Amino acid sequence: MIDLKEIVALYDKRVKHLGYDAHSVGWRSTEQQTLRFKVLTRDIDLVDKSIMDIGCGFGDLYDFLCKSDSKPLQYLGIDISGEVIKIAKLNHRDVRGVTFFNKELMTPPEEKFDYAIVSGSLNYKVAEDMYAYLEEFAKIYRTRVYEGLLINLLSTKVDYMQEIHAHYDPVLVQKIFEKYFQNVKLIEGYGLYEFTIQALY
């Protein structure tokens, strides 16, 4: 298990060393990050929607959506790393409808959004029972969205797991989200050691 303060220190250190780089926020490459964004938003119309990006990193999801002709009307990015948020704010200064906050993901704003999107933010083992933690996450965020929650997680279908990482059984995760959302789609097999859940009303 890893403490949240350790996660903050890890990302702050990477950003100070690497700056604006995919490796700073834990991705192997920009190409892999882009693939994740494509899968997360597959068949979802986000044009003129309001989006809360949980664990937003540098706000690259917003840039991806704009380049993909899916520009949201409102975008709120929250991230646990203050150093990450500094660069996100700098990169998107004066962009209308875009805001960033340095927050822990289990205490989101009261404001509701059309969609919440979560890419890589639940990959660390921050609790003894990560399935219970994930269910609590689902309970919280079902009250913060009008249309749905889009999330990716590390899969148990891998050869190797690091001690600090949380891996999940895709079928068990799908069942958790089916308790709180009407339409839950599981997406696997896109070349990475993970899976995506689109949980929609």
Stockholm file with secondary structure:
# STOCKHOLM 1.0

chainA/1-201         MIDLKEIVALYDKRVKHLGYDAHSVGWRSTEQQTLRFKVLTRDIDLVDKSIMDIGCGFGDLYDFLCKSDSKPLQYLGIDISGEVIKIAKLNHRDVRGVTFFNKELMTPPEEKFDYAIVSGSLNYKVAEDMYAYLEEFAKIYRTRVYEGLLINLLSTKVDYMQEIHAHYDPVLVQKIFEKYFQNVKLIEGYGLYEFTIQALY
#=GR chainA/1-201 SS CCCHHHHHHHHHHHHHHHCSCGGGGTCSCHHHHHHHHHHHTTTCCCTTCEEEEETCTTTHHHHHHHHTTCCCSEEEEEESCHHHHHHHHHHTTTCTTEEEEECCTTSCCSCCEEEEEEESTTCBCCSSCHHHHHHHHHHHHHTSEEEEEEEEEEESCSSCCCTTBCEECHHHHHHHHHTTCSEEEEECCSSSSEEEEEEEC
#=GC SS_cons         CCCHHHHHHHHHHHHHHHCSCGGGGTCSCHHHHHHHHHHHTTTCCCTTCEEEEETCTTTHHHHHHHHTTCCCSEEEEEESCHHHHHHHHHHTTTCTTEEEEECCTTSCCSCCEEEEEEESTTCBCCSSCHHHHHHHHHHHHHTSEEEEEEEEEEESCSSCCCTTBCEECHHHHHHHHHTTCSEEEEECCSSSSEEEEEEEC
//
